[in-house]
Amino acid sequence: MNKDKEVESYLKGELPEEEKLKYEIAGELGLLDQVLENGWKSLSAKETGRIGGLMTRRKKQEK
């Protein structure tokens, strides 16, 4: 999915659960505005790794 379509889907609330979690975590880390404006590619490896790590932790907690 390209950036514009994904952002549009996010704003409409039409993303799959895993994608919603990714945006939620980005918001908690203060990165959501940057992602919405410039896409996921604008984040550093450290920032994306942090998001991925938090997603993994939450998935494990749900089980």
N, C-alpha and C positions, 0 to 999 in steps of 0.2 A: 504494500500500500504506500502510495507516495505521501509526502509530508502534508500537503494541503488536504487531501482526503482524510488522512488520519486525524488531523486537528479538527476538521469539520465533524467527523464521527465522534470525537471526544466531546466536543461542545454540545452535540445532540444527545450524548449519553448512549451511543450505539456500539460501543466497543466491547469485545469479549472480556470476560472477567480478568484474565491475565494482563491484558493491555490496560484495563482500568487500574489494576494494582500498580502497574509501572508508573502511570501518571500520578497516582495518589502518593507514591513514595517520592517521586520527583518534586511534588508540591511540598511535602514535608521537609525536604532537604533545601528548599528555596530555589529549585532549578526549573520549576514549571514554566515561568515566564520565558526563560531562555529557550526551552524546548518548543513552546508554542510559536515563538517568533522565528527561530532559526533551525528547528528540527533536532533530532537526536544526534546527528553528526556533529553538532556544535559543542557537545559535551566532551570533556577529557576522558581518557581511559580510566583515571581514578574515579571520576564521577559516575561513569557507567558501571564500573565494577562495584561501587558502593550500592547503586540501585539494584544490581543483580544479586548481590549478597543479601540485601534486605528482603528482596522478593523470595529468595530461597529460604531464609529464616522463617518468614511468615507462612510459606507453604508447609514447612515442616511442623509449625505450631498448629496448623489447622487439622493435621492428621491425628 
